[in-house]
Amino acid sequence: MIVYYDGGCPLCSREIRVMRRLDRHRRLSFLDVTRHDVGDMDRDALLRQFHVRGTDGQTVSGAAAFAAVWRELPALNWLGRLATTRPVAAVLEWAYRGFLRLRPRLQRVVRRLEREGEGV
């Protein structure tokens, strides 16, 4: 499974670090779309929201992409399965879309905190 992520986003980079630690069986391949060729994928779409491409070649985005990743991680497999049930999937997608609206502001806050932390 290929996990496409925005390496310029401090929130995304932190999430990817967690995923890498949890990926004990090395089932995931991580591709920073700000630094690497994305082939036939739409770079702007990949930067707007989270995407993964499964081994079957199917690409999913949003909360469904998180659920797909979680199913590959032994520690979160149960959450990935739960996240595919109809009511839970809908709530997660709604919450993710809300997060996307807040993401630019949250990125600014995290960047500012990181800069302040470097000065200490």
C-alpha positions as CSV (number, residue, x, y, z in Angstrom):
1,M,0.0,0.0,0.0
2,I,1.3,3.4,-0.9
3,V,0.6,6.2,1.6
4,Y,0.7,9.6,-0.1
5,Y,1.4,12.5,2.3
6,D,2.2,16.2,2.4
7,G,5.7,16.3,3.8
8,G,5.4,20.1,4.1
9,C,2.6,19.8,6.6
10,P,3.9,19.5,10.2
11,L,0.7,17.7,11.2
12,C,0.9,15.2,8.4
13,S,4.6,14.5,9.0
14,R,3.9,13.8,12.7
15,E,1.1,11.4,11.7
16,I,3.3,9.6,9.2
17,R,6.0,9.2,11.9
18,V,3.5,7.4,14.1
19,M,2.3,5.2,11.2
20,R,5.9,4.3,10.4
21,R,6.5,3.2,14.0
22,L,3.4,1.1,14.0
23,D,4.1,-0.5,10.7
24,R,6.1,-3.4,12.2
25,H,5.4,-5.7,9.2
26,R,6.5,-3.0,6.7
27,R,3.2,-3.2,4.7
28,L,3.2,0.5,3.9
29,S,5.3,2.5,1.5
30,F,5.3,6.3,2.3
31,L,5.6,8.8,-0.5
32,D,6.0,12.5,0.2
33,V,4.2,14.2,-2.6
34,T,6.1,17.5,-2.1
35,R,9.4,15.7,-3.0
36,H,8.7,12.8,-5.3
37,D,7.1,12.0,-8.6
38,V,3.5,11.0,-8.1
39,G,3.1,9.3,-11.5
40,D,-0.5,9.4,-12.8
41,M,-1.8,10.9,-9.5
42,D,-3.1,14.5,-9.2
43,R,-0.5,16.2,-6.9
44,D,-2.9,19.0,-5.9
45,A,-5.6,16.5,-4.9
46,L,-3.0,14.5,-2.9
47,L,-2.0,17.7,-1.1
48,R,-5.6,18.6,-0.3
49,Q,-6.4,15.4,1.5
50,F,-5.0,12.0,2.6
51,H,-4.8,9.3,-0.1
52,V,-3.6,5.7,-0.2
53,R,-3.3,3.3,-3.1
54,G,-3.9,-0.4,-2.2
55,T,-2.0,-3.3,-3.6
56,D,-5.1,-3.8,-5.9
57,G,-4.4,-0.4,-7.5
58,Q,-7.5,1.2,-6.0
59,T,-7.0,4.7,-4.5
60,V,-9.1,5.9,-1.6
61,S,-9.0,9.2,0.2
62,G,-10.2,10.9,3.3
63,A,-11.4,8.9,6.3
64,A,-11.5,5.8,4.1
65,A,-7.8,6.1,3.5
66,F,-7.1,6.3,7.2
67,A,-9.3,3.2,7.7
68,A,-7.3,1.3,5.0
69,V,-4.0,2.2,6.7
70,W,-5.3,1.3,10.2
71,R,-6.3,-2.2,8.9
72,E,-2.7,-2.7,7.8
73,L,-1.3,-1.9,11.3
74,P,-1.6,-4.7,13.8
75,A,-2.2,-2.3,16.7
76,L,-5.0,-0.4,14.9
77,N,-6.5,-3.2,12.8
78,W,-9.6,-3.3,15.0
79,L,-10.1,0.5,14.5
80,G,-9.7,0.1,10.8
81,R,-12.4,-2.6,10.7
82,L,-14.7,-0.5,12.9
83,A,-14.1,2.6,10.7
84,T,-15.5,0.7,7.6
85,T,-18.9,0.2,9.2
86,R,-21.6,2.4,7.8
87,P,-22.4,4.8,10.7
88,V,-18.7,5.0,11.9
89,A,-17.4,5.7,8.4
90,A,-19.9,8.5,7.8
91,V,-19.0,10.2,11.1
92,L,-15.3,9.8,10.5
93,E,-15.6,11.3,7.0
94,W,-17.6,14.2,8.4
95,A,-15.0,14.8,11.1
96,Y,-12.1,14.6,8.6
97,R,-13.8,17.2,6.4
98,G,-14.1,19.4,9.4
99,F,-10.4,18.9,10.2
100,L,-9.5,19.9,6.6
101,R,-11.2,23.2,7.1
102,L,-9.1,23.8,10.2
103,R,-5.9,22.3,8.9
104,P,-4.3,25.6,7.6
105,R,-4.7,27.3,10.9
106,L,-3.5,24.3,12.8
107,Q,-0.4,24.1,10.6
108,R,0.4,27.7,11.3
109,V,0.1,27.1,15.1
110,V,2.3,24.0,14.9
111,R,5.0,25.7,12.8
112,R,5.0,28.7,15.2
113,L,5.4,26.3,18.2
114,E,8.2,24.4,16.4
115,R,10.0,27.7,15.7
116,E,9.6,28.8,19.3
117,G,10.9,25.4,20.5
118,E,14.0,25.8,18.4
119,G,14.9,29.0,20.1
120,V,14.9,27.4,23.6
